[in-house]
Amino acid sequence: MHWEVGRRRIPGMRTIVVLTGAGISAESGIQTFRGANGLWEGHRVEDVATPEAFARDPAMVHEFYNQRRRHLLSGIEPNKAHGALADLEEGFEGNVVVVTQNIDDLHERSGSHWVIHMHGELLQSRCTSCGRIAEVRTDLSVESVCDECGRQASLRPNIVWFGEVPYHMAEIQRYLGLAELFLSVGTSGRV
């Protein structure tokens, strides 16, 4: 059996799967969604994290994620926990797959190569018309235009919202079935 890892293929080697959640990025300064001063304290999930919210008030939803994106790009850096997982991948004689619930890019910036974003990525947009996923490092709005199909008001954050199916579930299941070791870091497991 073979897997894509970065740009190289590794035949059926020992596998570690690491599930990470908001807690791993909290020390870097990324607000968690739950808990004291969490992102959900100031916002109802129904208003900013559902397809219905986006249909009802796309400007508000865009602003919520624009704030998150600006914060991520304002100097936030990976912390020692991100680095430890990158070091594990580098030193392990096998596969280390990081499955993250996080929408930030701190695992990649710390040096992890095999990261599966099950809840999407904050630094990406997805066109609701043609499906194109593109990198985005600026604010999105209802005036934003898709570079692929040219439609205005069709871009949304490439985030899995409540009521939507997380990304890559079949792939994640496959790796979990092959894993010799499973680690859970920084997640309550409540999502």
MOCOR-V609892 format. One record per residue. N is the residue number from 1. PSI is psi in whole degrees, -180 to 180 (999 if undefined). NEAR is the number of other ideal C-beta (glycine too) atoms within 10 Angstrom. D_FIRST is the distance of its C-alpha to the first C-alpha in Angstrom with 1 decimal. Layout:
# MOCOR-V609892
n: [N | N]
psi: [PSI | PSI]
near: [NEAR | NEAR]
d_first: [D_FIRST | D_FIRST]
This chain:
# MOCOR-V609892
n: [1 | 2 | 3 | 4 | 5 | 6 | 7 | 8 | 9 | 10 | 11 | 12 | 13 | 14 | 15 | 16 | 17 | 18 | 19 | 20 | 21 | 22 | 23 | 24 | 25 | 26 | 27 | 28 | 29 | 30 | 31 | 32 | 33 | 34 | 35 | 36 | 37 | 38 | 39 | 40 | 41 | 42 | 43 | 44 | 45 | 46 | 47 | 48 | 49 | 50 | 51 | 52 | 53 | 54 | 55 | 56 | 57 | 58 | 59 | 60 | 61 | 62 | 63 | 64 | 65 | 66 | 67 | 68 | 69 | 70 | 71 | 72 | 73 | 74 | 75 | 76 | 77 | 78 | 79 | 80 | 81 | 82 | 83 | 84 | 85 | 86 | 87 | 88 | 89 | 90 | 91 | 92 | 93 | 94 | 95 | 96 | 97 | 98 | 99 | 100 | 101 | 102 | 103 | 104 | 105 | 106 | 107 | 108 | 109 | 110 | 111 | 112 | 113 | 114 | 115 | 116 | 117 | 118 | 119 | 120 | 121 | 122 | 123 | 124 | 125 | 126 | 127 | 128 | 129 | 130 | 131 | 132 | 133 | 134 | 135 | 136 | 137 | 138 | 139 | 140 | 141 | 142 | 143 | 144 | 145 | 146 | 147 | 148 | 149 | 150 | 151 | 152 | 153 | 154 | 155 | 156 | 157 | 158 | 159 | 160 | 161 | 162 | 163 | 164 | 165 | 166 | 167 | 168 | 169 | 170 | 171 | 172 | 173 | 174 | 175 | 176 | 177 | 178 | 179 | 180 | 181 | 182 | 183 | 184 | 185 | 186 | 187 | 188 | 189 | 190 | 191]
psi: [141 | 148 | 151 | 127 | 108 | -118 | 8 | 157 | 136 | 116 | 156 | 76 | 170 | 145 | 135 | 132 | 130 | 120 | 125 | 151 | -169 | -31 | -30 | -28 | -8 | -40 | -20 | -10 | 10 | 123 | 138 | 168 | -32 | 172 | -179 | 132 | 22 | 162 | -31 | -14 | -38 | -3 | 139 | 134 | -41 | -20 | -20 | -6 | 40 | 155 | -34 | -38 | -41 | -39 | -37 | -44 | 74 | -31 | -44 | -43 | -45 | -45 | -39 | -49 | -30 | -41 | -44 | -44 | -47 | -43 | -46 | -38 | 3 | 11 | 5 | 134 | 153 | 152 | -174 | -31 | -42 | -44 | -38 | -39 | -38 | -40 | -40 | -46 | -44 | -39 | -12 | 135 | 65 | -156 | 133 | 113 | 121 | 115 | 117 | 141 | -11 | 149 | 2 | 174 | 24 | -32 | -47 | -43 | -24 | -13 | 0 | 136 | -26 | 83 | 127 | 118 | 97 | -19 | 16 | -172 | 129 | -30 | 27 | 152 | 159 | 132 | 128 | -12 | -53 | -9 | -1 | 132 | 130 | 151 | 142 | 127 | 13 | 177 | 146 | 153 | 178 | -14 | -11 | 144 | 137 | 129 | -23 | -55 | -10 | 6 | 137 | 151 | 23 | -7 | 137 | 160 | 142 | 66 | 139 | 119 | 165 | 135 | -7 | 157 | 130 | 152 | 154 | 28 | -40 | -42 | -44 | -45 | -43 | -46 | -37 | -38 | -24 | -12 | 135 | -28 | 136 | 130 | 141 | 123 | 121 | 29 | 141 | -18 | 13 | -10 | 999]
near: [9 | 9 | 18 | 10 | 15 | 10 | 6 | 8 | 9 | 15 | 7 | 11 | 14 | 13 | 21 | 19 | 22 | 23 | 21 | 24 | 22 | 23 | 19 | 27 | 25 | 16 | 13 | 18 | 13 | 21 | 16 | 19 | 16 | 14 | 14 | 6 | 8 | 14 | 19 | 14 | 11 | 10 | 16 | 10 | 14 | 12 | 14 | 21 | 23 | 17 | 14 | 12 | 21 | 20 | 10 | 12 | 15 | 18 | 11 | 13 | 25 | 22 | 15 | 19 | 22 | 17 | 12 | 18 | 21 | 12 | 15 | 20 | 13 | 8 | 7 | 16 | 10 | 22 | 17 | 11 | 20 | 26 | 16 | 13 | 25 | 21 | 15 | 15 | 24 | 11 | 8 | 14 | 6 | 13 | 20 | 24 | 24 | 27 | 21 | 28 | 21 | 26 | 24 | 24 | 19 | 23 | 27 | 18 | 15 | 22 | 14 | 25 | 17 | 19 | 22 | 18 | 24 | 19 | 18 | 20 | 22 | 24 | 18 | 17 | 24 | 19 | 21 | 16 | 14 | 13 | 10 | 14 | 13 | 14 | 9 | 20 | 11 | 11 | 13 | 18 | 14 | 13 | 10 | 20 | 13 | 20 | 12 | 14 | 12 | 11 | 14 | 12 | 14 | 19 | 25 | 20 | 25 | 22 | 21 | 18 | 18 | 13 | 12 | 13 | 7 | 15 | 16 | 13 | 11 | 6 | 14 | 17 | 10 | 14 | 19 | 14 | 9 | 16 | 16 | 10 | 12 | 13 | 14 | 14 | 16 | 18 | 17 | 14 | 8 | 6 | 14]
d_first: [0.0 | 3.8 | 7.0 | 10.6 | 12.8 | 16.3 | 16.3 | 13.7 | 9.9 | 8.5 | 5.7 | 4.9 | 8.6 | 11.3 | 11.9 | 15.3 | 16.3 | 19.9 | 22.0 | 25.1 | 28.3 | 31.6 | 32.8 | 30.6 | 32.4 | 35.8 | 36.8 | 36.2 | 38.8 | 36.8 | 38.6 | 36.8 | 37.4 | 38.8 | 41.3 | 44.5 | 44.9 | 41.6 | 41.0 | 41.7 | 45.1 | 46.6 | 44.7 | 44.1 | 40.5 | 42.0 | 43.6 | 40.8 | 37.4 | 37.4 | 37.3 | 40.9 | 42.0 | 40.7 | 42.5 | 45.7 | 45.9 | 43.4 | 45.6 | 45.4 | 41.7 | 41.2 | 43.6 | 41.8 | 38.5 | 40.4 | 41.9 | 38.5 | 37.2 | 40.5 | 40.1 | 36.5 | 37.7 | 40.9 | 39.7 | 37.3 | 35.0 | 32.0 | 33.2 | 32.2 | 29.7 | 27.7 | 28.1 | 27.0 | 23.6 | 23.2 | 24.3 | 21.8 | 19.0 | 20.7 | 21.3 | 18.3 | 16.0 | 12.9 | 12.1 | 15.2 | 15.1 | 18.7 | 19.5 | 23.1 | 25.9 | 28.0 | 28.9 | 29.9 | 28.1 | 28.8 | 25.3 | 24.6 | 28.0 | 27.5 | 24.5 | 21.5 | 18.9 | 16.3 | 18.8 | 18.6 | 22.2 | 22.5 | 26.3 | 26.4 | 27.9 | 31.6 | 31.6 | 30.5 | 32.5 | 31.4 | 33.8 | 34.8 | 35.8 | 33.1 | 30.1 | 29.9 | 28.5 | 30.3 | 31.0 | 34.3 | 36.3 | 39.7 | 41.3 | 40.4 | 43.3 | 44.4 | 45.6 | 42.2 | 41.1 | 37.6 | 37.1 | 35.1 | 37.4 | 40.5 | 41.2 | 43.1 | 42.5 | 39.0 | 37.0 | 35.9 | 34.0 | 30.2 | 30.4 | 29.4 | 32.8 | 33.9 | 33.5 | 30.3 | 26.7 | 24.7 | 22.1 | 18.3 | 18.6 | 15.7 | 13.4 | 15.2 | 15.0 | 11.2 | 11.3 | 14.3 | 12.8 | 10.3 | 13.2 | 15.2 | 18.0 | 19.3 | 22.3 | 24.8 | 27.1 | 30.1 | 29.8 | 32.1 | 29.5 | 32.3 | 30.8]
